[in-house]
Amino acid sequence: MTVYLTAFPGTVESVAAARRFMAAALRITPGVSVPETVIGDAELIISELATNAVQHTRSGDPGQTYKVRIEVNARGVAADVRTKPPRLLLNHPHIKEPDCCTESGRGLHLVACFATEWGPLPFEDGVFFTLPWQPAQAIAPHLAEPVTGGA
């Protein structure tokens, strides 16, 4: 297992950096070949969680930060965004029914759609998610040989 951890400033501009950090971590982990579809899903999820950190927690206050932690192994990625406490007391991460007339409020709905598992961190403020993948399976030797012959 390889672990990556970094902190980002609690600004809207940092969301793109968090997305790039996730993609880079998944692409450079030694001995692991992460499918591009998983990288895209992980980028989307981390983007939504970083946006929520900036918009809904004290991590988005001037001079504050949030942390992104990524664990990668041969079977999947587990990551979390660790934040300062929510701005509103007792406002923990939860899915709201999307309002068709607004442009916001769909982030955790997307996280739930793309992540295999997700939820609030048990002992800290923040949200975790997991995305597994199937390791590349070796081609059976009899299928790898060229077919020759004929009449």
Secondary structure, 3 states (H helix, E strand, C coil): CEEEEEEEECCCCHHHHHHHHHHHHHHHCCCCCCCHHHHHHHHHHHHHHHHHHHHHEHHHCCCCEEEEEEEEECCEEEEEEECCCECCCCCCCCCCCCCCCCCCCCHHHHHHHHCCEEEECCCCCEEEEEEECCCCCCCCHHHHCCCCCCC
